[in-house]
Amino acid sequence: LREVRRVLAPGGALHLLDFGGPESVPRGFLARWLHASHRLRDNFGDRLPALLTEAGFAEPRMVDHRATILGHIAYFRGAAG
């Protein structure tokens, strides 16, 4: 994320899609399967906005979330500032 922030043009934004959403436990087959990886295991709750903040993004936040047949999907945004 730091590298994305470094190369992002001023005024630009990063948009992320996360299978799992804002819940603390993955629900749905796809979310459980994706988050079984050690790299994605802790990407729930406020974890992604915290990672975006650590990388230098301004005002990182979840902008929407939806329940689908495959599980929850959350949409996040972080601005270059």
Backbone atoms as SQL, in Angstrom:
CREATE TABLE atoms (id INTEGER PRIMARY KEY, chain TEXT, resi INTEGER, resn TEXT, atom TEXT, x REAL, y REAL, z REAL);
INSERT INTO atoms VALUES
  (1, 'A', 1, 'LEU', 'N', 0.814, -1.198, 0.000),
  (2, 'A', 1, 'LEU', 'CA', 0.000, 0.000, 0.000),
  (3, 'A', 1, 'LEU', 'C', 0.857, 1.260, 0.000),
  (4, 'A', 2, 'ARG', 'N', 2.016, 1.186, 0.653),
  (5, 'A', 2, 'ARG', 'CA', 2.905, 2.367, 0.640),
  (6, 'A', 2, 'ARG', 'C', 3.365, 2.689, -0.780),
  (7, 'A', 3, 'GLU', 'N', 3.653, 1.654, -1.558),
  (8, 'A', 3, 'GLU', 'CA', 4.101, 1.870, -2.932),
  (9, 'A', 3, 'GLU', 'C', 2.968, 2.442, -3.783),
  (10, 'A', 4, 'VAL', 'N', 1.754, 1.964, -3.588),
  (11, 'A', 4, 'VAL', 'CA', 0.603, 2.525, -4.307),
  (12, 'A', 4, 'VAL', 'C', 0.458, 3.994, -3.965),
  (13, 'A', 5, 'ARG', 'N', 0.563, 4.328, -2.691),
  (14, 'A', 5, 'ARG', 'CA', 0.449, 5.729, -2.265),
  (15, 'A', 5, 'ARG', 'C', 1.573, 6.574, -2.856),
  (16, 'A', 6, 'ARG', 'N', 2.765, 6.017, -2.914),
  (17, 'A', 6, 'ARG', 'CA', 3.910, 6.763, -3.438),
  (18, 'A', 6, 'ARG', 'C', 3.723, 7.138, -4.905),
  (19, 'A', 7, 'VAL', 'N', 3.175, 6.229, -5.707),
  (20, 'A', 7, 'VAL', 'CA', 3.065, 6.489, -7.149),
  (21, 'A', 7, 'VAL', 'C', 1.719, 7.113, -7.547),
  (22, 'A', 8, 'LEU', 'N', 0.792, 7.220, -6.613),
  (23, 'A', 8, 'LEU', 'CA', -0.511, 7.798, -6.911),
  (24, 'A', 8, 'LEU', 'C', -0.390, 9.312, -7.078),
  (25, 'A', 9, 'ALA', 'N', -0.960, 9.817, -8.141),
  (26, 'A', 9, 'ALA', 'CA', -0.897, 11.259, -8.420),
  (27, 'A', 9, 'ALA', 'C', -1.644, 12.050, -7.353),
  (28, 'A', 10, 'PRO', 'N', -1.176, 13.277, -7.064),
  (29, 'A', 10, 'PRO', 'CA', -1.895, 14.126, -6.117),
  (30, 'A', 10, 'PRO', 'C', -3.358, 14.271, -6.545),
  (31, 'A', 11, 'GLY', 'N', -4.246, 14.157, -5.593),
  (32, 'A', 11, 'GLY', 'CA', -5.668, 14.235, -5.892),
  (33, 'A', 11, 'GLY', 'C', -6.278, 12.907, -6.319),
  (34, 'A', 12, 'GLY', 'N', -5.432, 11.884, -6.509),
  (35, 'A', 12, 'GLY', 'CA', -5.918, 10.564, -6.914),
  (36, 'A', 12, 'GLY', 'C', -6.473, 9.792, -5.731),
  (37, 'A', 13, 'ALA', 'N', -7.030, 8.635, -6.017),
  (38, 'A', 13, 'ALA', 'CA', -7.608, 7.804, -4.956),
  (39, 'A', 13, 'ALA', 'C', -7.421, 6.335, -5.299),
  (40, 'A', 14, 'LEU', 'N', -7.324, 5.540, -4.267),
  (41, 'A', 14, 'LEU', 'CA', -7.261, 4.090, -4.395),
  (42, 'A', 14, 'LEU', 'C', -8.614, 3.538, -3.978),
  (43, 'A', 15, 'HIS', 'N', -9.170, 2.650, -4.780),
  (44, 'A', 15, 'HIS', 'CA', -10.437, 2.002, -4.472),
  (45, 'A', 15, 'HIS', 'C', -10.173, 0.511, -4.319),
  (46, 'A', 16, 'LEU', 'N', -10.605, -0.056, -3.196),
  (47, 'A', 16, 'LEU', 'CA', -10.380, -1.469, -2.895),
  (48, 'A', 16, 'LEU', 'C', -11.705, -2.186, -2.734),
  (49, 'A', 17, 'LEU', 'N', -11.713, -3.434, -3.146),
  (50, 'A', 17, 'LEU', 'CA', -12.853, -4.313, -2.940),
  (51, 'A', 17, 'LEU', 'C', -12.384, -5.443, -2.042),
  (52, 'A', 18, 'ASP', 'N', -13.087, -5.675, -0.943),
  (53, 'A', 18, 'ASP', 'CA', -12.693, -6.716, 0.002),
  (54, 'A', 18, 'ASP', 'C', -13.830, -7.709, 0.173),
  (55, 'A', 19, 'PHE', 'N', -13.542, -8.980, -0.082),
  (56, 'A', 19, 'PHE', 'CA', -14.515, -10.033, 0.172),
  (57, 'A', 19, 'PHE', 'C', -14.436, -10.379, 1.642),
  (58, 'A', 20, 'GLY', 'N', -15.439, -10.052, 2.363),
  (59, 'A', 20, 'GLY', 'CA', -15.465, -10.273, 3.799),
  (60, 'A', 20, 'GLY', 'C', -16.184, -9.147, 4.478),
  (61, 'A', 21, 'GLY', 'N', -15.905, -7.947, 4.067),
  (62, 'A', 21, 'GLY', 'CA', -16.621, -6.803, 4.579),
  (63, 'A', 21, 'GLY', 'C', -16.245, -6.413, 5.992),
  (64, 'A', 22, 'PRO', 'N', -17.134, -5.643, 6.630),
  (65, 'A', 22, 'PRO', 'CA', -16.811, -5.045, 7.923),
  (66, 'A', 22, 'PRO', 'C', -16.971, -5.984, 9.110),
  (67, 'A', 23, 'GLU', 'N', -17.346, -7.224, 8.873),
  (68, 'A', 23, 'GLU', 'CA', -17.566, -8.152, 9.980),
  (69, 'A', 23, 'GLU', 'C', -16.253, -8.654, 10.561),
  (70, 'A', 24, 'SER', 'N', -16.320, -9.177, 11.768),
  (71, 'A', 24, 'SER', 'CA', -15.110, -9.687, 12.405),
  (72, 'A', 24, 'SER', 'C', -14.852, -11.150, 12.066),
  (73, 'A', 25, 'VAL', 'N', -15.800, -11.816, 11.419),
  (74, 'A', 25, 'VAL', 'CA', -15.659, -13.219, 11.036),
  (75, 'A', 25, 'VAL', 'C', -16.092, -13.365, 9.584),
  (76, 'A', 26, 'PRO', 'N', -15.305, -14.053, 8.740),
  (77, 'A', 26, 'PRO', 'CA', -15.695, -14.207, 7.337),
  (78, 'A', 26, 'PRO', 'C', -16.951, -15.057, 7.197),
  (79, 'A', 27, 'ARG', 'N', -17.874, -14.608, 6.365),
  (80, 'A', 27, 'ARG', 'CA', -19.097, -15.359, 6.078),
  (81, 'A', 27, 'ARG', 'C', -19.211, -15.550, 4.583),
  (82, 'A', 28, 'GLY', 'N', -19.739, -16.656, 4.185),
  (83, 'A', 28, 'GLY', 'CA', -19.869, -16.974, 2.771),
  (84, 'A', 28, 'GLY', 'C', -18.657, -17.772, 2.317),
  (85, 'A', 29, 'PHE', 'N', -18.880, -18.634, 1.352),
  (86, 'A', 29, 'PHE', 'CA', -17.817, -19.517, 0.882),
  (87, 'A', 29, 'PHE', 'C', -16.606, -18.748, 0.371),
  (88, 'A', 30, 'LEU', 'N', -16.838, -17.784, -0.519),
  (89, 'A', 30, 'LEU', 'CA', -15.715, -17.058, -1.124),
  (90, 'A', 30, 'LEU', 'C', -14.906, -16.300, -0.077),
  (91, 'A', 31, 'ALA', 'N', -15.573, -15.636, 0.854),
  (92, 'A', 31, 'ALA', 'CA', -14.858, -14.899, 1.905),
  (93, 'A', 31, 'ALA', 'C', -14.033, -15.839, 2.763),
  (94, 'A', 32, 'ARG', 'N', -14.602, -16.967, 3.171),
  (95, 'A', 32, 'ARG', 'CA', -13.840, -17.925, 3.989),
  (96, 'A', 32, 'ARG', 'C', -12.650, -18.473, 3.220),
  (97, 'A', 33, 'TRP', 'N', -12.848, -18.765, 1.947),
  (98, 'A', 33, 'TRP', 'CA', -11.767, -19.326, 1.126),
  (99, 'A', 33, 'TRP', 'C', -10.647, -18.301, 0.933),
  (100, 'A', 34, 'LEU', 'N', -11.006, -17.066, 0.585),
  (101, 'A', 34, 'LEU', 'CA', -9.995, -16.027, 0.369),
  (102, 'A', 34, 'LEU', 'C', -9.258, -15.681, 1.655),
  (103, 'A', 35, 'HIS', 'N', -9.973, -15.598, 2.761),
  (104, 'A', 35, 'HIS', 'CA', -9.357, -15.189, 4.019),
  (105, 'A', 35, 'HIS', 'C', -8.693, -16.340, 4.764),
  (106, 'A', 36, 'ALA', 'N', -8.679, -17.522, 4.176),
  (107, 'A', 36, 'ALA', 'CA', -7.931, -18.636, 4.760),
  (108, 'A', 36, 'ALA', 'C', -6.425, -18.402, 4.587),
  (109, 'A', 37, 'SER', 'N', -6.043, -17.580, 3.603),
  (110, 'A', 37, 'SER', 'CA', -4.641, -17.251, 3.369),
  (111, 'A', 37, 'SER', 'C', -4.091, -16.452, 4.542),
  (112, 'A', 38, 'HIS', 'N', -2.858, -16.747, 4.932),
  (113, 'A', 38, 'HIS', 'CA', -2.246, -16.013, 6.048),
  (114, 'A', 38, 'HIS', 'C', -2.127, -14.519, 5.746),
  (115, 'A', 39, 'ARG', 'N', -2.084, -14.135, 4.486),
  (116, 'A', 39, 'ARG', 'CA', -1.959, -12.721, 4.119),
  (117, 'A', 39, 'ARG', 'C', -3.265, -11.947, 4.284),
  (118, 'A', 40, 'LEU', 'N', -4.388, -12.648, 4.239),
  (119, 'A', 40, 'LEU', 'CA', -5.684, -11.980, 4.316),
  (120, 'A', 40, 'LEU', 'C', -6.444, -12.278, 5.597),
  (121, 'A', 41, 'ARG', 'N', -5.902, -13.091, 6.431),
  (122, 'A', 41, 'ARG', 'CA', -6.611, -13.592, 7.605),
  (123, 'A', 41, 'ARG', 'C', -7.143, -12.484, 8.516),
  (124, 'A', 42, 'ASP', 'N', -6.433, -11.375, 8.648),
  (125, 'A', 42, 'ASP', 'CA', -6.865, -10.332, 9.595),
  (126, 'A', 42, 'ASP', 'C', -7.420, -9.080, 8.920),
  (127, 'A', 43, 'ASN', 'N', -7.938, -9.211, 7.716),
  (128, 'A', 43, 'ASN', 'CA', -8.467, -8.050, 6.989),
  (129, 'A', 43, 'ASN', 'C', -9.934, -7.791, 7.286),
  (130, 'A', 44, 'PHE', 'N', -10.334, -7.839, 8.535),
  (131, 'A', 44, 'PHE', 'CA', -11.729, -7.615, 8.884),
  (132, 'A', 44, 'PHE', 'C', -11.866, -6.408, 9.793),
  (133, 'A', 45, 'GLY', 'N', -13.081, -5.926, 9.912),
  (134, 'A', 45, 'GLY', 'CA', -13.340, -4.790, 10.781),
  (135, 'A', 45, 'GLY', 'C', -12.668, -3.542, 10.267),
  (136, 'A', 46, 'ASP', 'N', -11.926, -2.870, 11.120),
  (137, 'A', 46, 'ASP', 'CA', -11.258, -1.616, 10.758),
  (138, 'A', 46, 'ASP', 'C', -9.836, -1.828, 10.260),
  (139, 'A', 47, 'ARG', 'N', -9.463, -3.041, 9.959),
  (140, 'A', 47, 'ARG', 'CA', -8.086, -3.346, 9.574),
  (141, 'A', 47, 'ARG', 'C', -7.660, -2.649, 8.280),
  (142, 'A', 48, 'LEU', 'N', -8.480, -2.694, 7.233),
  (143, 'A', 48, 'LEU', 'CA', -8.079, -2.056, 5.975),
  (144, 'A', 48, 'LEU', 'C', -7.951, -0.535, 6.107),
  (145, 'A', 49, 'PRO', 'N', -8.893, 0.166, 6.717),
  (146, 'A', 49, 'PRO', 'CA', -8.668, 1.611, 6.908),
  (147, 'A', 49, 'PRO', 'C', -7.406, 1.899, 7.722),
  (148, 'A', 50, 'ALA', 'N', -7.098, 1.066, 8.701),
  (149, 'A', 50, 'ALA', 'CA', -5.875, 1.263, 9.494),
  (150, 'A', 50, 'ALA', 'C', -4.638, 1.075, 8.614),
  (151, 'A', 51, 'LEU', 'N', -4.636, 0.076, 7.751),
  (152, 'A', 51, 'LEU', 'CA', -3.502, -0.144, 6.852),
  (153, 'A', 51, 'LEU', 'C', -3.355, 1.007, 5.866),
  (154, 'A', 52, 'LEU', 'N', -4.471, 1.515, 5.369),
  (155, 'A', 52, 'LEU', 'CA', -4.418, 2.663, 4.458),
  (156, 'A', 52, 'LEU', 'C', -3.870, 3.898, 5.162),
  (157, 'A', 53, 'THR', 'N', -4.261, 4.112, 6.398),
  (158, 'A', 53, 'THR', 'CA', -3.739, 5.241, 7.178),
  (159, 'A', 53, 'THR', 'C', -2.234, 5.100, 7.367),
  (160, 'A', 54, 'GLU', 'N', -1.781, 3.901, 7.745),
  (161, 'A', 54, 'GLU', 'CA', -0.348, 3.650, 7.936),
  (162, 'A', 54, 'GLU', 'C', 0.447, 3.904, 6.662),
  (163, 'A', 55, 'ALA', 'N', -0.176, 3.662, 5.506),
  (164, 'A', 55, 'ALA', 'CA', 0.506, 3.861, 4.227),
  (165, 'A', 55, 'ALA', 'C', 0.485, 5.312, 3.770),
  (166, 'A', 56, 'GLY', 'N', -0.230, 6.193, 4.495),
  (167, 'A', 56, 'GLY', 'CA', -0.218, 7.609, 4.156),
  (168, 'A', 56, 'GLY', 'C', -1.427, 8.103, 3.393),
  (169, 'A', 57, 'PHE', 'N', -2.464, 7.291, 3.269),
  (170, 'A', 57, 'PHE', 'CA', -3.674, 7.745, 2.584),
  (171, 'A', 57, 'PHE', 'C', -4.474, 8.656, 3.502),
  (172, 'A', 58, 'ALA', 'N', -5.110, 9.664, 2.897),
  (173, 'A', 58, 'ALA', 'CA', -5.954, 10.582, 3.653),
  (174, 'A', 58, 'ALA', 'C', -7.389, 10.059, 3.666),
  (175, 'A', 59, 'GLU', 'N', -8.035, 10.171, 4.797),
  (176, 'A', 59, 'GLU', 'CA', -9.445, 9.839, 4.955),
  (177, 'A', 59, 'GLU', 'C', -9.826, 8.449, 4.434),
  (178, 'A', 60, 'PRO', 'N', -9.092, 7.411, 4.786),
  (179, 'A', 60, 'PRO', 'CA', -9.496, 6.082, 4.318),
  (180, 'A', 60, 'PRO', 'C', -10.795, 5.664, 5.000),
  (181, 'A', 61, 'ARG', 'N', -11.675, 5.053, 4.229),
  (182, 'A', 61, 'ARG', 'CA', -12.955, 4.642, 4.812),
  (183, 'A', 61, 'ARG', 'C', -13.635, 3.593, 3.947),
  (184, 'A', 62, 'MET', 'N', -14.559, 2.891, 4.566),
  (185, 'A', 62, 'MET', 'CA', -15.419, 1.984, 3.831),
  (186, 'A', 62, 'MET', 'C', -16.554, 2.830, 3.268),
  (187, 'A', 63, 'VAL', 'N', -16.749, 2.784, 1.963),
  (188, 'A', 63, 'VAL', 'CA', -17.773, 3.623, 1.344),
  (189, 'A', 63, 'VAL', 'C', -19.079, 2.876, 1.113),
  (190, 'A', 64, 'ASP', 'N', -19.042, 1.553, 1.130),
  (191, 'A', 64, 'ASP', 'CA', -20.259, 0.776, 0.942),
  (192, 'A', 64, 'ASP', 'C', -19.967, -0.679, 1.267),
  (193, 'A', 65, 'HIS', 'N', -21.002, -1.448, 1.520),
  (194, 'A', 65, 'HIS', 'CA', -20.852, -2.889, 1.673),
  (195, 'A', 65, 'HIS', 'C', -22.166, -3.546, 1.305),
  (196, 'A', 66, 'ARG', 'N', -22.054, -4.772, 0.815),
  (197, 'A', 66, 'ARG', 'CA', -23.232, -5.502, 0.356),
  (198, 'A', 66, 'ARG', 'C', -23.095, -6.975, 0.691),
  (199, 'A', 67, 'ALA', 'N', -24.233, -7.587, 0.928),
  (200, 'A', 67, 'ALA', 'CA', -24.282, -9.033, 1.106),
  (201, 'A', 67, 'ALA', 'C', -24.607, -9.653, -0.251),
  (202, 'A', 68, 'THR', 'N', -23.827, -10.639, -0.648),
  (203, 'A', 68, 'THR', 'CA', -24.072, -11.339, -1.904),
  (204, 'A', 68, 'THR', 'C', -24.195, -12.822, -1.615),
  (205, 'A', 69, 'ILE', 'N', -24.497, -13.571, -2.623),
  (206, 'A', 69, 'ILE', 'CA', -24.611, -15.015, -2.468),
  (207, 'A', 69, 'ILE', 'C', -23.265, -15.643, -2.083),
  (208, 'A', 70, 'LEU', 'N', -22.181, -14.991, -2.415),
  (209, 'A', 70, 'LEU', 'CA', -20.841, -15.496, -2.099),
  (210, 'A', 70, 'LEU', 'C', -20.306, -14.975, -0.772),
  (211, 'A', 71, 'GLY', 'N', -21.024, -14.074, -0.141),
  (212, 'A', 71, 'GLY', 'CA', -20.576, -13.474, 1.115),
  (213, 'A', 71, 'GLY', 'C', -20.637, -11.958, 1.034),
  (214, 'A', 72, 'HIS', 'N', -20.150, -11.297, 2.066),
  (215, 'A', 72, 'HIS', 'CA', -20.155, -9.835, 2.101),
  (216, 'A', 72, 'HIS', 'C', -19.005, -9.276, 1.271),
  (217, 'A', 73, 'ILE', 'N', -19.270, -8.131, 0.651),
  (218, 'A', 73, 'ILE', 'CA', -18.263, -7.397, -0.109),
  (219, 'A', 73, 'ILE', 'C', -18.243, -5.977, 0.439),
  (220, 'A', 74, 'ALA', 'N', -17.064, -5.459, 0.720),
  (221, 'A', 74, 'ALA', 'CA', -16.920, -4.094, 1.211),
  (222, 'A', 74, 'ALA', 'C', -16.073, -3.293, 0.217),
  (223, 'A', 75, 'TYR', 'N', -16.443, -2.028, 0.040),
  (224, 'A', 75, 'TYR', 'CA', -15.740, -1.119, -0.849),
  (225, 'A', 75, 'TYR', 'C', -15.048, -0.051, -0.011),
  (226, 'A', 76, 'PHE', 'N', -13.742, 0.086, -0.206),
  (227, 'A', 76, 'PHE', 'CA', -12.958, 1.052, 0.553),
  (228, 'A', 76, 'PHE', 'C', -12.340, 2.075, -0.385),
  (229, 'A', 77, 'ARG', 'N', -12.061, 3.264, 0.165),
  (230, 'A', 77, 'ARG', 'CA', -11.423, 4.334, -0.606),
  (231, 'A', 77, 'ARG', 'C', -10.399, 5.033, 0.275),
  (232, 'A', 78, 'GLY', 'N', -9.254, 5.341, -0.329),
  (233, 'A', 78, 'GLY', 'CA', -8.233, 6.128, 0.337),
  (234, 'A', 78, 'GLY', 'C', -7.730, 7.184, -0.650),
  (235, 'A', 79, 'ALA', 'N', -7.673, 8.438, -0.227),
  (236, 'A', 79, 'ALA', 'CA', -7.259, 9.534, -1.087),
  (237, 'A', 79, 'ALA', 'C', -5.758, 9.793, -0.961),
  (238, 'A', 80, 'ALA', 'N', -5.183, 10.299, -2.048),
  (239, 'A', 80, 'ALA', 'CA', -3.750, 10.626, -2.049),
  (240, 'A', 80, 'ALA', 'C', -3.476, 11.877, -1.224),
  (241, 'A', 81, 'GLY', 'N', -4.460, 12.693, -1.014),
  (242, 'A', 81, 'GLY', 'CA', -4.299, 13.877, -0.176),
  (243, 'A', 81, 'GLY', 'C', -3.758, 15.073, -0.832);
